[in-house]
Amino acid sequence: MADTIWGQVQTVLGPDIFEVLVTREGEGNAFDYGPMERVRIGAMTDPGAGIVPDPDRKRLIDKHVRCSILGRDSKSTIIADVTVL
């Protein structure tokens, strides 16, 4: 089972990277997560809009998201499938 975190997007850093204020961690997570994490989007869905196109990423600021974690890259950025809640 993949680790999961939930939180509020604080800053969009690029077309596929944002910072999230972590508000909740999955009970069965294998790893611990900091209060603020940088996330690289593997795939993103928004139940109201389907797949979110790259140019619309700035609209994620202040949105609540669920990140299903796939791993970390060489800079410790989380790689995750992201769902807008």
TORVEX-252925 format. One record per atom (N, C-alpha, C, O): atom name; x, y, z; chain; residue in three letters. Coordinates in steps of 0.001 Angstrom, whole numbers, padded with zeros to 6 digits. Example, Ala and Ser with C-alpha at 12.3 -4.5 7.8 and 13.67 -1.06 7.14 Angstrom:
# residues 2
+------+---------+---------+---------+-------+------+
! name !      c1 !      c2 !      c3 ! chain ! resn !
+------+---------+---------+---------+-------+------+
!    N !  013190 ! -005690 !  007800 !     A !  ala !
!   CA !  012300 ! -004500 !  007800 !     A !  ala !
!    C !  013200 ! -003300 !  007800 !     A !  ala !
!    O !  014236 ! -003319 !  008465 !     A !  ala !
!    N !  012850 ! -002250 !  007080 !     A !  ser !
!   CA !  013670 ! -001060 !  007140 !     A !  ser !
!    C !  012900 !  000030 !  007870 !     A !  ser !
!    O !  013409 !  001138 !  008039 !     A !  ser !
+------+---------+---------+---------+-------+------+
//
This chain:
# residues 85
+------+---------+---------+---------+-------+------+
! name !      c1 !      c2 !      c3 ! chain ! resn !
+------+---------+---------+---------+-------+------+
!    N !  000845 ! -001184 !  000000 !     A !  met !
!   CA !  000000 !  000000 !  000000 !     A !  met !
!    C !  000888 !  001244 !  000000 !     A !  met !
!    O !  001846 !  001324 !  000769 !     A !  met !
!    N !  000578 !  002192 ! -000841 !     A !  ala !
!   CA !  001354 !  003429 ! -000933 !     A !  ala !
!    C !  001041 !  004353 !  000238 !     A !  ala !
!    O ! -000081 !  004381 !  000742 !     A !  ala !
!    N !  002054 !  005107 !  000661 !     A !  asp !
!   CA !  001823 !  006135 !  001672 !     A !  asp !
!    C !  000923 !  007220 !  001094 !     A !  asp !
!    O !  000894 !  007446 ! -000115 !     A !  asp !
!    N !  000189 !  007884 !  001982 !     A !  thr !
!   CA ! -000718 !  008954 !  001572 !     A !  thr !
!    C ! -000584 !  010121 !  002529 !     A !  thr !
!    O ! -000483 !  009939 !  003742 !     A !  thr !
!    N ! -000585 !  011336 !  001962 !     A !  ile !
!   CA ! -000668 !  012548 !  002785 !     A !  ile !
!    C ! -001768 !  013436 !  002215 !     A !  ile !
!    O ! -002092 !  013365 !  001030 !     A !  ile !
!    N ! -002327 !  014261 !  003070 !     A !  trp !
!   CA ! -003328 !  015240 !  002675 !     A !  trp !
!    C ! -002812 !  016605 !  003106 !     A !  trp !
!    O ! -002072 !  016718 !  004083 !     A !  trp !
!    N ! -003202 !  017632 !  002379 !     A !  gly !
!   CA ! -002783 !  018961 !  002790 !     A !  gly !
!    C ! -003317 !  020039 !  001877 !     A !  gly !
!    O ! -004117 !  019787 !  000976 !     A !  gly !
!    N ! -002846 !  021263 !  002137 !     A !  gln !
!   CA ! -003269 !  022437 !  001392 !     A !  gln !
!    C ! -002086 !  022960 !  000583 !     A !  gln !
!    O ! -001001 !  023170 !  001125 !     A !  gln !
!    N ! -002297 !  023167 ! -000713 !     A !  val !
!   CA ! -001241 !  023674 ! -001586 !     A !  val !
!    C ! -000927 !  025114 ! -001192 !     A !  val !
!    O ! -001820 !  025956 ! -001102 !     A !  val !
!    N !  000358 !  025380 ! -000958 !     A !  gln !
!   CA !  000809 !  026708 ! -000543 !     A !  gln !
!    C !  001396 !  027500 ! -001707 !     A !  gln !
!    O !  001085 !  028679 ! -001880 !     A !  gln !
!    N !  002245 !  026851 ! -002504 !     A !  thr !
!   CA !  002967 !  027522 ! -003576 !     A !  thr !
!    C !  003084 !  026578 ! -004765 !     A !  thr !
!    O !  003353 !  025389 ! -004593 !     A !  thr !
!    N !  002883 !  027102 ! -005967 !     A !  val !
!   CA !  003147 !  026340 ! -007182 !     A !  val !
!    C !  004506 !  026790 ! -007688 !     A !  val !
!    O !  004707 !  027966 ! -007988 !     A !  val !
!    N !  005448 !  025842 ! -007781 !     A !  leu !
!   CA !  006829 !  026157 ! -008132 !     A !  leu !
!    C !  007139 !  025939 ! -009606 !     A !  leu !
!    O !  008165 !  026407 ! -010098 !     A !  leu !
!    N !  006276 !  025244 ! -010303 !     A !  gly !
!   CA !  006483 !  024962 ! -011720 !     A !  gly !
!    C !  005305 !  024193 ! -012262 !     A !  gly !
!    O !  004323 !  023981 ! -011550 !     A !  gly !
!    N !  005382 !  023768 ! -013519 !     A !  pro !
!   CA !  004236 !  023090 ! -014122 !     A !  pro !
!    C !  003884 !  021762 ! -013475 !     A !  pro !
!    O !  002763 !  021276 ! -013629 !     A !  pro !
!    N !  004838 !  021163 ! -012745 !     A !  asp !
!   CA !  004522 !  019873 ! -012120 !     A !  asp !
!    C !  005022 !  019758 ! -010677 !     A !  asp !
!    O !  005113 !  018653 ! -010143 !     A !  asp !
!    N !  005348 !  020897 ! -010037 !     A !  ile !
!   CA !  005844 !  020872 ! -008651 !     A !  ile !
!    C !  005118 !  021924 ! -007817 !     A !  ile !
!    O !  004921 !  023059 ! -008251 !     A !  ile !
!    N !  004723 !  021517 ! -006604 !     A !  phe !
!   CA !  004132 !  022475 ! -005666 !     A !  phe !
!    C !  004564 !  022115 ! -004251 !     A !  phe !
!    O !  005072 !  021023 ! -003999 !     A !  phe !
!    N !  004352 !  023057 ! -003330 !     A !  glu !
!   CA !  004588 !  022796 ! -001914 !     A !  glu !
!    C !  003251 !  022650 ! -001225 !     A !  glu !
!    O !  002320 !  023418 ! -001468 !     A !  glu !
!    N !  003169 !  021650 ! -000357 !     A !  val !
!   CA !  001922 !  021367 !  000350 !     A !  val !
!    C !  002167 !  021433 !  001858 !     A !  val !
!    O !  003159 !  020907 !  002363 !     A !  val !
!    N !  001251 !  022085 !  002562 !     A !  leu !
!   CA !  001231 !  022098 !  004017 !     A !  leu !
!    C !  000518 !  020816 !  004434 !     A !  leu !
!    O ! -000690 !  020682 !  004236 !     A !  leu !
!    N !  001257 !  019880 !  005007 !     A !  val !
!   CA !  000709 !  018569 !  005348 !     A !  val !
!    C ! -000194 !  018697 !  006574 !     A !  val !
!    O !  000239 !  019142 !  007637 !     A !  val !
!    N ! -001460 !  018298 !  006404 !     A !  thr !
!   CA ! -002426 !  018392 !  007504 !     A !  thr !
!    C ! -002794 !  017018 !  008067 !     A !  thr !
!    O ! -003347 !  016910 !  009162 !     A !  thr !
!    N ! -002476 !  015966 !  007296 !     A !  arg !
!   CA ! -002832 !  014607 !  007739 !     A !  arg !
!    C ! -001937 !  013606 !  007022 !     A !  arg !
!    O ! -001570 !  013802 !  005863 !     A !  arg !
!    N ! -001595 !  012539 !  007720 !     A !  glu !
!   CA ! -000831 !  011447 !  007129 !     A !  glu !
!    C ! -001638 !  010161 !  007265 !     A !  glu !
!    O ! -002391 !  009991 !  008224 !     A !  glu !
!    N ! -001479 !  009266 !  006307 !     A !  gly !
!   CA ! -002158 !  007983 !  006363 !     A !  gly !
!    C ! -001709 !  007186 !  007578 !     A !  gly !
!    O ! -000528 !  007195 !  007926 !     A !  gly !
!    N ! -002642 !  006496 !  008223 !     A !  glu !
!   CA ! -002332 !  005728 !  009434 !     A !  glu !
!    C ! -001331 !  004606 !  009178 !     A !  glu !
!    O ! -000551 !  004269 !  010068 !     A !  glu !
!    N ! -001337 !  004030 !  007997 !     A !  gly !
!   CA ! -000446 !  002918 !  007699 !     A !  gly !
!    C !  000817 !  003324 !  006947 !     A !  gly !
!    O !  001498 !  002468 !  006383 !     A !  gly !
!    N !  001141 !  004618 !  006930 !     A !  asn !
!   CA !  002317 !  005075 !  006193 !     A !  asn !
!    C !  003585 !  004401 !  006691 !     A !  asn !
!    O !  003764 !  004191 !  007891 !     A !  asn !
!    N !  004456 !  004067 !  005760 !     A !  ala !
!   CA !  005748 !  003458 !  006101 !     A !  ala !
!    C !  006777 !  004510 !  006497 !     A !  ala !
!    O !  007743 !  004197 !  007193 !     A !  ala !
!    N !  006581 !  005773 !  006056 !     A !  phe !
!   CA !  007540 !  006835 !  006304 !     A !  phe !
!    C !  006861 !  008020 !  006977 !     A !  phe !
!    O !  005641 !  008173 !  006920 !     A !  phe !
!    N !  007682 !  008859 !  007620 !     A !  asp !
!   CA !  007195 !  010103 !  008220 !     A !  asp !
!    C !  007380 !  011238 !  007216 !     A !  asp !
!    O !  008258 !  011180 !  006355 !     A !  asp !
!    N !  006552 !  012260 !  007336 !     A !  tyr !
!   CA !  006593 !  013398 !  006423 !     A !  tyr !
!    C !  006646 !  014680 !  007230 !     A !  tyr !
!    O !  006092 !  014760 !  008326 !     A !  tyr !
!    N !  007324 !  015693 !  006674 !     A !  gly !
!   CA !  007462 !  016975 !  007346 !     A !  gly !
!    C !  006189 !  017786 !  007264 !     A !  gly !
!    O !  005255 !  017417 !  006553 !     A !  gly !
!    N !  006149 !  018900 !  007996 !     A !  pro !
!   CA !  004961 !  019755 !  007972 !     A !  pro !
!    C !  004756 !  020435 !  006620 !     A !  pro !
!    O !  003632 !  020797 !  006272 !     A !  pro !
!    N !  005839 !  020610 !  005857 !     A !  met !
!   CA !  005762 !  021177 !  004510 !     A !  met !
!    C !  006577 !  020258 !  003603 !     A !  met !
!    O !  007738 !  019965 !  003887 !     A !  met !
!    N !  005963 !  019807 !  002515 !     A !  glu !
!   CA !  006644 !  018911 !  001585 !     A !  glu !
!    C !  006527 !  019458 !  000165 !     A !  glu !
!    O !  005523 !  020068 ! -000202 !     A !  glu !
!    N !  007567 !  019229 ! -000615 !     A !  arg !
!   CA !  007568 !  019566 ! -002039 !     A !  arg !
!    C !  007104 !  018320 ! -002794 !     A !  arg !
!    O !  007601 !  017219 ! -002554 !     A !  arg !
!    N !  006142 !  018502 ! -003715 !     A !  val !
!   CA !  005530 !  017378 ! -004426 !     A !  val !
!    C !  005665 !  017575 ! -005935 !     A !  val !
!    O !  005325 !  018631 ! -006469 !     A !  val !
!    N !  006163 !  016548 ! -006607 !     A !  arg !
!   CA !  006174 !  016505 ! -008076 !     A !  arg !
!    C !  004990 !  015631 ! -008494 !     A !  arg !
!    O !  004820 !  014519 ! -007995 !     A !  arg !
!    N !  004186 !  016141 ! -009404 !     A !  ile !
!   CA !  002962 !  015458 ! -009825 !     A !  ile !
!    C !  003282 !  014317 ! -010783 !     A !  ile !
!    O !  003904 !  014520 ! -011825 !     A !  ile !
!    N !  002847 !  013115 ! -010415 !     A !  gly !
!   CA !  002912 !  011981 ! -011330 !     A !  gly !
!    C !  001715 !  012046 ! -012264 !     A !  gly !
!    O !  001868 !  012088 ! -013485 !     A !  gly !
!    N !  000529 !  012053 ! -011684 !     A !  ala !
!   CA ! -000740 !  012246 ! -012405 !     A !  ala !
!    C ! -001637 !  013067 ! -011501 !     A !  ala !
!    O ! -001505 !  013009 ! -010278 !     A !  ala !
!    N ! -002544 !  013826 ! -012082 !     A !  met !
!   CA ! -003446 !  014644 ! -011277 !     A !  met !
!    C ! -004863 !  014535 ! -011794 !     A !  met !
!    O ! -005111 !  014583 ! -012998 !     A !  met !
!    N ! -005793 !  014386 ! -010857 !     A !  thr !
!   CA ! -007205 !  014403 ! -011213 !     A !  thr !
!    C ! -007939 !  015348 ! -010283 !     A !  thr !
!    O ! -007573 !  015538 ! -009123 !     A !  thr !
!    N ! -008970 !  015922 ! -010827 !     A !  asp !
!   CA ! -009869 !  016794 ! -010086 !     A !  asp !
!    C ! -011251 !  016258 ! -010372 !     A !  asp !
!    O ! -011714 !  016338 ! -011510 !     A !  asp !
!    N ! -011937 !  015704 ! -009361 !     A !  pro !
!   CA ! -013242 !  015083 ! -009618 !     A !  pro !
!    C ! -014207 !  015975 ! -010379 !     A !  pro !
!    O ! -015063 !  015474 ! -011108 !     A !  pro !
!    N ! -014084 !  017283 ! -010223 !     A !  gly !
!   CA ! -014984 !  018203 ! -010926 !     A !  gly !
!    C ! -014525 !  018555 ! -012325 !     A !  gly !
!    O ! -015318 !  019040 ! -013133 !     A !  gly !
!    N ! -013234 !  018315 ! -012630 !     A !  ala !
!   CA ! -012707 !  018773 ! -013914 !     A !  ala !
!    C ! -011940 !  017711 ! -014682 !     A !  ala !
!    O ! -011424 !  017994 ! -015763 !     A !  ala !
!    N ! -011850 !  016502 ! -014159 !     A !  gly !
!   CA ! -011084 !  015458 ! -014831 !     A !  gly !
!    C ! -009588 !  015710 ! -014667 !     A !  gly !
!    O ! -009148 !  016145 ! -013603 !     A !  gly !
!    N ! -008814 !  015444 ! -015696 !     A !  ile !
!   CA ! -007370 !  015654 ! -015635 !     A !  ile !
!    C ! -007092 !  017152 ! -015737 !     A !  ile !
!    O ! -007635 !  017831 ! -016608 !     A !  ile !
!    N ! -006249 !  017661 ! -014849 !     A !  val !
!   CA ! -005964 !  019099 ! -014791 !     A !  val !
!    C ! -004836 !  019424 ! -015769 !     A !  val !
!    O ! -003732 !  018901 ! -015616 !     A !  val !
!    N ! -005083 !  020276 ! -016770 !     A !  pro !
!   CA ! -004026 !  020625 ! -017715 !     A !  pro !
!    C ! -002926 !  021462 ! -017058 !     A !  pro !
!    O ! -003188 !  022208 ! -016115 !     A !  pro !
!    N ! -001697 !  021335 ! -017561 !     A !  asp !
!   CA ! -000550 !  022043 ! -016981 !     A !  asp !
!    C ! -000755 !  023544 ! -016796 !     A !  asp !
!    O ! -000396 !  024059 ! -015737 !     A !  asp !
!    N ! -001315 !  024283 ! -017771 !     A !  pro !
!   CA ! -001416 !  025737 ! -017595 !     A !  pro !
!    C ! -002302 !  026164 ! -016427 !     A !  pro !
!    O ! -002221 !  027307 ! -015977 !     A !  pro !
!    N ! -003140 !  025266 ! -015938 !     A !  asp !
!   CA ! -004063 !  025610 ! -014861 !     A !  asp !
!    C ! -003510 !  025285 ! -013471 !     A !  asp !
!    O ! -004264 !  025359 ! -012500 !     A !  asp !
!    N ! -002257 !  024937 ! -013334 !     A !  arg !
!   CA ! -001696 !  024525 ! -012045 !     A !  arg !
!    C ! -001779 !  025619 ! -010987 !     A !  arg !
!    O ! -001972 !  025306 ! -009812 !     A !  arg !
!    N ! -001639 !  026897 ! -011361 !     A !  lys !
!   CA ! -001673 !  027988 ! -010378 !     A !  lys !
!    C ! -003008 !  028018 ! -009619 !     A !  lys !
!    O ! -003072 !  028514 ! -008495 !     A !  lys !
!    N ! -004044 !  027501 ! -010221 !     A !  arg !
!   CA ! -005348 !  027482 ! -009537 !     A !  arg !
!    C ! -005354 !  026544 ! -008342 !     A !  arg !
!    O ! -006301 !  026542 ! -007555 !     A !  arg !
!    N ! -004301 !  025745 ! -008201 !     A !  leu !
!   CA ! -004209 !  024806 ! -007075 !     A !  leu !
!    C ! -003879 !  025498 ! -005754 !     A !  leu !
!    O ! -004088 !  024918 ! -004689 !     A !  leu !
!    N ! -003371 !  026720 ! -005806 !     A !  ile !
!   CA ! -003011 !  027414 ! -004564 !     A !  ile !
!    C ! -004235 !  027491 ! -003653 !     A !  ile !
!    O ! -005320 !  027891 ! -004076 !     A !  ile !
!    N ! -004036 !  027101 ! -002398 !     A !  asp !
!   CA ! -005059 !  027052 ! -001340 !     A !  asp !
!    C ! -006030 !  025869 ! -001468 !     A !  asp !
!    O ! -006910 !  025713 ! -000621 !     A !  asp !
!    N ! -005892 !  025045 ! -002495 !     A !  lys !
!   CA ! -006754 !  023867 ! -002637 !     A !  lys !
!    C ! -006249 !  022744 ! -001730 !     A !  lys !
!    O ! -005057 !  022656 ! -001435 !     A !  lys !
!    N ! -007160 !  021901 ! -001301 !     A !  his !
!   CA ! -006810 !  020726 ! -000511 !     A !  his !
!    C ! -006625 !  019547 ! -001457 !     A !  his !
!    O ! -007416 !  019338 ! -002377 !     A !  his !
!    N ! -005563 !  018781 ! -001213 !     A !  val !
!   CA ! -005211 !  017679 ! -002091 !     A !  val !
!    C ! -004886 !  016420 ! -001292 !     A !  val !
!    O ! -004527 !  016479 ! -000116 !     A !  val !
!    N ! -005024 !  015288 ! -001963 !     A !  arg !
!   CA ! -004555 !  014007 ! -001437 !     A !  arg !
!    C ! -003421 !  013550 ! -002347 !     A !  arg !
!    O ! -003567 !  013541 ! -003569 !     A !  arg !
!    N ! -002301 !  013173 ! -001755 !     A !  cys !
!   CA ! -001129 !  012730 ! -002512 !     A !  cys !
!    C ! -000877 !  011254 ! -002220 !     A !  cys !
!    O ! -000561 !  010879 ! -001091 !     A !  cys !
!    N ! -001022 !  010428 ! -003244 !     A !  ser !
!   CA ! -000699 !  009004 ! -003139 !     A !  ser !
!    C !  000750 !  008866 ! -003588 !     A !  ser !
!    O !  001055 !  008984 ! -004775 !     A !  ser !
!    N !  001623 !  008619 ! -002649 !     A !  ile !
!   CA !  003053 !  008749 ! -002866 !     A !  ile !
!    C !  003622 !  007549 ! -003614 !     A !  ile !
!    O !  003398 !  006395 ! -003251 !     A !  ile !
!    N !  004368 !  007866 ! -004678 !     A !  leu !
!   CA !  005025 !  006860 ! -005506 !     A !  leu !
!    C !  006487 !  006691 ! -005096 !     A !  leu !
!    O !  007068 !  005625 ! -005299 !     A !  leu !
!    N !  007083 !  007731 ! -004522 !     A !  gly !
!   CA !  008494 !  007695 ! -004117 !     A !  gly !
!    C !  009042 !  009097 ! -003969 !     A !  gly !
!    O !  008287 !  010065 ! -003877 !     A !  gly !
!    N !  010369 !  009202 ! -003946 !     A !  arg !
!   CA !  011059 !  010494 ! -003886 !     A !  arg !
!    C !  012122 !  010519 ! -004974 !     A !  arg !
!    O !  012674 !  009481 ! -005339 !     A !  arg !
!    N !  012406 !  011725 ! -005496 !     A !  asp !
!   CA !  013475 !  011847 ! -006479 !     A !  asp !
!    C !  014802 !  012103 ! -005764 !     A !  asp !
!    O !  014857 !  012072 ! -004535 !     A !  asp !
!    N !  015855 !  012351 ! -006514 !     A !  ser !
!   CA !  017192 !  012526 ! -005939 !     A !  ser !
!    C !  017318 !  013771 ! -005065 !     A !  ser !
!    O !  018270 !  013885 ! -004292 !     A !  ser !
!    N !  016378 !  014703 ! -005174 !     A !  lys !
!   CA !  016383 !  015914 ! -004340 !     A !  lys !
!    C !  015401 !  015810 ! -003180 !     A !  lys !
!    O !  015095 !  016812 ! -002534 !     A !  lys !
!    N !  014907 !  014610 ! -002915 !     A !  ser !
!   CA !  013937 !  014321 ! -001848 !     A !  ser !
!    C !  012551 !  014904 ! -002091 !     A !  ser !
!    O !  011738 !  014959 ! -001169 !     A !  ser !
!    N !  012269 !  015338 ! -003312 !     A !  thr !
!   CA !  010926 !  015784 ! -003656 !     A !  thr !
!    C !  010031 !  014560 ! -003789 !     A !  thr !
!    O !  010399 !  013581 ! -004438 !     A !  thr !
!    N !  008865 !  014618 ! -003177 !     A !  ile !
!   CA !  007887 !  013528 ! -003294 !     A !  ile !
!    C !  007360 !  013468 ! -004722 !     A !  ile !
!    O !  007073 !  014499 ! -005330 !     A !  ile !
!    N !  007237 !  012272 ! -005245 !     A !  ile !
!   CA !  006557 !  012033 ! -006522 !     A !  ile !
!    C !  005241 !  011357 ! -006169 !     A !  ile !
!    O !  005234 !  010316 ! -005512 !     A !  ile !
!    N !  004114 !  011949 ! -006606 !     A !  ala !
!   CA !  002818 !  011431 ! -006160 !     A !  ala !
!    C !  001750 !  011625 ! -007214 !     A !  ala !
!    O !  001809 !  012548 ! -008027 !     A !  ala !
!    N !  000770 !  010733 ! -007182 !     A !  asp !
!   CA ! -000469 !  010949 ! -007906 !     A !  asp !
!    C ! -001333 !  011821 ! -007011 !     A !  asp !
!    O ! -001538 !  011502 ! -005840 !     A !  asp !
!    N ! -001840 !  012915 ! -007554 !     A !  val !
!   CA ! -002502 !  013945 ! -006759 !     A !  val !
!    C ! -003978 !  014039 ! -007139 !     A !  val !
!    O ! -004334 !  014054 ! -008317 !     A !  val !
!    N ! -004820 !  014101 ! -006119 !     A !  thr !
!   CA ! -006257 !  014297 ! -006314 !     A !  thr !
!    C ! -006662 !  015581 ! -005610 !     A !  thr !
!    O ! -006370 !  015764 ! -004428 !     A !  thr !
!    N ! -007338 !  016477 ! -006337 !     A !  val !
!   CA ! -007867 !  017699 ! -005732 !     A !  val !
!    C ! -009160 !  017322 ! -005012 !     A !  val !
!    O ! -010034 !  016671 ! -005584 !     A !  val !
!    N ! -009267 !  017735 ! -003764 !     A !  leu !
!   CA ! -010441 !  017377 ! -002945 !     A !  leu !
!    C ! -011484 !  018478 ! -002953 !     A !  leu !
!    O ! -012529 !  018342 ! -002318 !     A !  leu !
+------+---------+---------+---------+-------+------+
//
